[in-house]
C-alpha cells in the first residue's frame, strides 16, 4: 500500500459534517484504501487527508464513491515518495495486504 495526501475544498461544512465524512471514510475502508488522518480548517474551507491505497486510480475511484471529488487546480492528490520522521528523510513504510 502506498501513502497519498489529498486536499479538498469543504465550503460550508461544519465540524459535525466533517465528523460524518470521516466516519464514512472509516466505514468504507477496505483492503485497497484506508484513511490515516484528516486535517481540517472549516473557517478557510480546506481539508487535507492522508491515505494508504493500492494506487492512485483506486483511491480516486474510492473517493468518488464517497462523493468526494477532486475539482480544479485547488484540489489535488499526491503520492508520498518521502517523509520526515525524527529528523530523517525516509521512504514511507508500506503496509502489506
N, C-alpha and C positions, 0 to 999 in steps of 0.2 A: 504494500500500500504506500502510495506517495502522499506527501503533505502538500496542501494548497492553501492559499489565502484568497478570499474574495471580498469585494467591497460592494455595498448596496445603499441606495437612497431609500430612506424609510419615512418619507414625509408624512406627518400627522400621526405616526404610530405612538401610542402611549407605552408606558412601562409594561402594562398588562398585555398589550398587543405583542410586544417583543417577547414576553414570557410565554405566550401561547405559541408563537412561531418557534421559539427554542424548544418547547415541548414537542411540537410536530417534528422538528429535526431529530429529536431523541427517539420518538416513536417510529419514524420511518427509516432509521438507521438499519443497515443490513451488511452483509459480508463485503459489499463493494463500496459503500460510502458511510462515513460516520463524522459527526460534528465533534470537534475537540473543544472549541471555545467560541463564544460570541462576545464582541466588544461593541458597545453601542452608545451613541450620544443622541438622544431624542430631540435635544434643543437645536442641534445643527442638522438633524435628519440623516445621520450616517450610521452605518453598521459595518463592522469588519468581522469576518468569520474565518476560523481556522478549521481545516478539514483533513481527513485521511480518505483517500479514494483510490480505486484501481487505476483510473486515468482521468484525464481532463474531460473527455467526451462523456464518460459515465457520470461524473459529477454534474456537468451541465444538464444532462437529461434528468437526473435525480432532482436537481433544483427546480426544473420546470414542473415536475410532478408535484412539488411542494408549493407551486405558484410563486416561485422566486425567479425572476428573470434578470439577465444581465443586459441592461439597456444603455445604449450610448457609450460615450468615452469616459463618463464619470463612474461607471461600474465596470469592474474587471475581475478576472480570475488569474492567479499567478501560481505556477508551480514553485515550491520552495526547494531550491537546489542546495543552499547552505543556510545555517542559522548559527547564532552565537549562543553558547552555553558556557557559563562560568568563565567568561573572558576568552574563550577559544572559538574559532570558526570551525564548525563541524558539518558533515553531511547528516541530515535528519535520519534517525533510526526508523526503519520501515517495519511495520507490523506485518507478520506473515499470515496469510489466510489459512 
